[in-house]
Amino acid sequence: MHHWDEVLPGRILRVFHEDIVEDLQGSVRRMLGFCGLEFEPACVDFHKTTRAVSTANRNRFAGTSVATDCFNGGTTGPDAPLRYRDP
């Protein structure tokens, strides 16, 4: 990230999974504010939608995060196999 901070100063917002888990609404407000958008309650009530939603969940578990201990078996990176371990 150091490279991008130098090349695009102030244009990249760092978002950490742990922060979202601890404070969803605060994190969403921060991301929206960074993009110049207003907060809407639907942003944090996404689980109440009745429409089909498709996500790329694999990326959520790559790298270091609170999920690393339960998934990936300690192996990290985009090509790491996903293995579930009971915590």
MONORSUL-V286938 format. One record per residue. N is the residue number from 1. RES is the residue in three letters. SS is DSSP state (@ for helix, = for strand, . for the rest). PHI is phi in whole degrees, 0 to 359 (* if undefined). D_FIRST is the distance of its C-alpha to the first C-alpha in whole Angstrom. Layout:
((N	RES	SS	PHI	D_FIRST) (N	RES	SS	PHI	D_FIRST))
This chain:
((1	MET	.	*	0) (2	HIS	@	303	4) (3	HIS	@	301	5) (4	TRP	@	293	5) (5	ASP	@	296	6) (6	GLU	@	283	9) (7	VAL	@	286	10) (8	LEU	.	233	10) (9	PRO	.	300	11) (10	GLY	.	75	12) (11	ARG	.	253	12) (12	ILE	.	242	9) (13	LEU	.	259	10) (14	ARG	.	274	9) (15	VAL	.	234	12) (16	PHE	.	251	13) (17	HIS	@	306	16) (18	GLU	@	301	18) (19	ASP	@	294	18) (20	ILE	@	294	19) (21	VAL	@	296	22) (22	GLU	@	287	23) (23	ASP	.	212	23) (24	LEU	@	302	23) (25	GLN	@	298	25) (26	GLY	@	298	23) (27	SER	@	292	20) (28	VAL	@	295	21) (29	ARG	@	300	22) (30	ARG	@	297	19) (31	MET	@	295	18) (32	LEU	@	297	21) (33	GLY	@	299	21) (34	PHE	@	299	18) (35	CYS	.	271	19) (36	GLY	.	77	22) (37	LEU	.	250	24) (38	GLU	.	272	27) (39	PHE	.	287	27) (40	GLU	.	230	29) (41	PRO	@	306	31) (42	ALA	@	298	30) (43	CYS	@	295	27) (44	VAL	.	254	27) (45	ASP	.	254	31) (46	PHE	@	303	29) (47	HIS	@	288	31) (48	LYS	@	266	34) (49	THR	.	291	34) (50	THR	.	257	37) (51	ARG	.	274	35) (52	ALA	.	288	33) (53	VAL	.	232	30) (54	SER	.	246	28) (55	THR	.	229	24) (56	ALA	.	256	22) (57	ASN	.	295	22) (58	ARG	@	303	21) (59	ASN	@	296	17) (60	ARG	@	296	18) (61	PHE	@	262	18) (62	ALA	.	281	16) (63	GLY	.	86	14) (64	THR	.	261	14) (65	SER	.	193	16) (66	VAL	.	295	20) (67	ALA	.	279	21) (68	THR	.	301	20) (69	ASP	.	291	23) (70	CYS	.	267	25) (71	PHE	.	241	24) (72	ASN	@	75	23) (73	GLY	@	54	25) (74	GLY	@	89	22) (75	THR	.	271	21) (76	THR	.	240	17) (77	GLY	.	116	16) (78	PRO	.	294	16) (79	ASP	.	260	20) (80	ALA	.	292	21) (81	PRO	.	290	24) (82	LEU	.	269	25) (83	ARG	.	228	27) (84	TYR	.	271	29) (85	ARG	.	236	30) (86	ASP	.	296	32) (87	PRO	.	293	30))
